[in-house]
């Protein structure tokens, strides 16, 4: 089949989180099953065509948008290893030539409704113009809601494609004033309580939820959780009504990118059979982050957006007690200014135990996964999560809350039965996180138990093949 993916970020071109990693890996896995796959995403200012080997198409596109037709340029990329995957980057300087992807220091861009409506329109126009008209349009998160809507209108004599909409994070809903509808050419017939109207606003997320032929989320447990008032963010009724077309498909891990046996970002490679390289990575990471170089101290790590959703309110509550123990902890991420400040201040008071790097550094993220002994991910909710899967492959047992994809991918450690792949807790509170972290430190202190745990972690297989097969079956059904 011909599959058209529409997404606001795609690794390696643009990335703020796991969405980009999924769009960098899932299309390759679908192509390996024989599908013809196209991915359309914006060309942001940060995307350097020369660096990524992108070719600019001599002929641009005319993307319809309300009463206007917007002229856009197109860059094309193609991975040599996967010729059945084409990536097109929509080039429109007024919309995408900015420092940020979704906003800046002042908040979200005021014209995000127009920017991502243009992405959806350009994606369909591109498919029609370049002779790659899809059997299925697969949109990802609220930014692709307009693409799902536009797939319903006639594009010349082309047959209407089927549609799939994937929820990567229900908390972000793309809410805009009703006044954007007509100028952007969004179909009014779907603007009602059963469609994309949400308490007097237009919700791009709800457009995908109500109009797409099939809905997916990125883990089975999250598919159940979002149908409850606690995690439905006001959309739980919509999702319960569409439960028959909602499927939870667990994300995979791209082992071409995240594999300690051939990771070029690491000072040394290693495998489950030979872990000497992991010890080299630990010492190098301690030196890089100005922590005492000690092989015996448990080194813990987190790579994340710094938000309460990711559990950093719990981490801040637990750290004063935990830092009294003999451990080290490294954090890489950015997010809420108050969390950035609080963590940085705590690191300044404990420079030999806590290192905080504000920002994102892909190479350092790989070195943290490899150099740490334990990975900390106590999310309030987690649609799937990818870092816990990366941690498993790198032999870095995760400490997680039993929610969403974290619960689906991690088995709680049991020393007596010598089973489990990490340390889980249920209640979202500081004592529960502290106790789970304490259990992990106790396990680290028993070399035989911990060595067996590390090898169980590295034996787990969350490759994209099974996930791609599930999506392939879903496409076939519609």
Secondary structure by P-SEA (a helix, b strand, c coil): cbbbbbbccccccccccaaaaaaacaaaaaaaaccbbbbbbbbcccccccccbbbbbcbbbbbbcccbbbbbbbbbbbccccccbbbbbbbbccccccccccccccccccaaaaaaaaaaaaaaaaaaaacccccbbbbccccaaaaaaaaacccccccbbbbbbbbcccccccccccccccccccccccccccccccccbbbaaaaaaccccbbbcccaaaaaaaacccccccaaaaaaaacccbbbbbbbbcccccccccccccccccccccaaaaaaaaaaaaaaaccccccccbbbbbbcccccccaaaaaaaaaaaaaaccbbbbbbbcccaaaaaaaaaaaaaccccbbbbccccaaaaaaaaaaccbbbbbccccccccaaaaaaaacbbbbccccccccccbbbbbcccccccbbbbccccaaaaaaaaaaaaaaaacaaaaaaaaaaaaaccccaaaaaaaaaaaaaac
